[in-house]
Amino acid sequence: VYVADRENGRTQIFHKNGTFIDQWNGDFEKFEGKAPYYARHLSALSYSSSLELMFLIEGTNIVVRDIAFGRNGEKVLKWHSNSRSWPHDIAIARDTNNNLNVYIAELDGKTISRYVIE
């Protein structure tokens, strides 16, 4: 079981019986001056079973971790979401061309952005 611990900026991992296994600390942007209030939040996560990848919203970034057997959540990709307001939820889906679509919902801006990974 993977849990987005928003306030502490980490993903916690538990066995299905509730036993704590591990945690990943967020990889957050460094800001000069005042950072947005959501800059150190881990807002959401979404799992792609076909790729065995976990997609996370860490502050203003999208982070992809490999959770295939033995990979232990190794970070394989990170990009800035270009969000103008709080990126708050994430969903993953394949389109008819078999591209991977990553959808980011913004809380304050009430918009959804789509990123396509071919």
N, C-alpha and C positions, 0 to 999 in steps of 0.2 A: 504494500500500500504506500503510495507516494502522496505526501501532504505538502501543499504550499503554505509555509508559515510566513505570512505576509509581514507581520510586524517585526519579526526577527531576521528577515531577509535570507531565509534558507529553505531548502527542501528536506523534509524528514522522511526517512524510509523505515517502514515497519513490516514485520512478518504479518501474515493474515491473522495470527493469534494475538497480535498487539505488541509483540516484543520489538523493541527498538533495534534496528540494524545499523543505520548509518545516517549521515546528513551531508548535504552539499551546501556550502556557503555561497551566497550570491556573488556574481561578478559585476559590480556596479560601476557606473561612470564616475569619474572624479570631476567635480564641479568647482570652478573658480567662483567665489562669492556664494550667494544664496542658491541652494539647489531646490528644485521642485519638491513639494511635500511627498511625492510618491517615488522619489529618486532611489530610495533604499528599500523599497517594497518588492517582495517576490509575489506578484499579483495572481498568477495563474500558471497552470501547467496542462499539457495535453500530450497523450501518448499515441504514437503511430506503431501499431502492432506489426504491420507489414515490414517496416524498416527497423524496428526495435530501437526507436529513438524517442526521447522525451524532449518536448519543446516547452520552454519556460519564458515567462515575461519577468525579467529582472530589471526593475527600474524602467529605463527607457530602451532597454535592449531585449532582443530575442536571443536566447541561448539554446543550443541543441546539444543534448548529451546522449551518448551511446550507452544503452543499458542492456545490450546483448550479453549473454552469459559470459562472465569473466571480464567484462569491460569496465565495470564499476563506475559508470556515469562519466566517463571521459568526455570532456568538452570537445566537440568536433566542428562547431560553427557558432559564430556570434555576429549579429549585425544590429545596427541602430534602427529603431522602428520608425524614425522620422515622425513620431507622434507629436502633435501640437498640444495634446492634453493627455491625461492619465491613461496609458494603455492598461487595460483591466482584465481582459479575458482573451483566450486563444482557442482556436479550433483548427483541426487539420483534416483535409479531404482531398481525394484524388478527383481530377476532372476526366472528361471523356478521352482526352489525349494522354492519360496516365501521368500528367504532371501533378506534383504535390502542391496544393494550395494551402497557404498559412493565412488564416483570418485573424485580425487583431481588432477587438472592440475597445473603443475609447470611452471611458466613463464620463468625463466632463464634456468632451466634444460631441458625444452621441453620434460617432461615426464608426464605420468598419473599414479597415484597410485590408487589401489582399496582396500577398506576396506569392509569386509563382516560382517553384523550384523545378526545373526541367530535368 
